[in-house]
Amino acid sequence: MASDKSYLDYIMDQLSGLEDITYRPMMGEYIIYYQGKIVGGIYDDRFLVKPTASACSMMPDAEKELPYPGAKEMLLVDRIDDRAFLESLLHAMYGELPAPKKRK
């Protein structure tokens, strides 16, 4: 099931206080980038983030879910209405995320 664009728009609005927050559509879903690094995405109208140490620490009870069959587990962000929390979550995660891969 593809994600609804209005859900993406809501999440992007919640993250609008961050500099350089972007997304890229991918097979009906959306990959979310923060300063060029992939932090997570919108999958089946769920905001999922990579399970970094800081994300796990900030959301110790977060459900681990698969974005799609065969993928690695990600953390479900359930506090999507808390703009300050979302911004602090992405700030905390940023240093733990791998640098973007160079395109050939």
N, C-alpha and C positions, 0 to 999 in steps of 0.2 A: 504494500500500500504506500503510495507516495504521500509526502507531507504536504499539508496545506500551506500555501504562500502566506496566508494571514498569520499563521503561527510563527513562521519565520520573521515576518514583519514585527510582531510583538516582541520576540526575543531580541531582534536587532535594535528596537527602540529601547528596550531595557538596558542594552549594552552601549547605547549611544554616548555615554559619558566617557568612554574609553577612546584613546587615540588609535587610529589605524585598525579598526575592527571591520572585517569584510567577510563575505561568504562567496561560495562558488557552488552552483547547482551541480549535482552528480546523480544521475539515474533516478530522478524524482525526489531526491533528498538534498540536503545542503551541508556542506563542510564549512565550519566556522574558523576563521583565522584571526589571531590577535598578533599584531605587529609581524605578520608574515609567517607565524608558526600556527600549526593546526592545534586547536584546543579541544575540538570536539565537533559536534554537528547536530543537525535536526534529522531524526530518523523516526518515521511513523508518528509524527507530531509529539516527539519526546526530545528534550534537550539533554544530550549525553555528552560527557566530557571524559578525557583520558584520565585513567586512575593514577595520577601522580601522587607522591607522598603528601603534598600539601592539600590536594583535593580530598584525599582519603581522611586527612586530619580534620579538615573543615566540615566534612560530611561523613562522620563515622558510621552513621546508620543508613547511608545511601544504598539503594538497591543496585546490584550489578546486573546489567542487561546487555544483550547482544544487539548491536545496531542492525545487523543483517546476518543470515546464516553463514557460518564459517569465519566470522570476524572475532576479534578479541573483545572481551568484556569491557564495558565502559560504565561510568557512574551516572545514574539518573539524577539530574538536578531537579529537585522538587520545590525549591524556593524561588521559582521564576518571577514571582511578584515582588521580590526584595531586590531592588536595583543595586543598593549599596553592597549587599552580599554578593551578587553576581560579579560586580566590578572587582571586589576584593578577592574573590575566587580566581578570576582570570589573572589578576596581578600576581597572586601567590604562585599560580601554576607556571607562569611564563618562564622563569629561570630553569625549570625542570624539563621543559620541552625541548626536543631536538631541533637543531637548526634546519631550515628548509633545505631540501635536496636541490642541487643545481640541475637545471633543465639541460638536456642535451641539445 
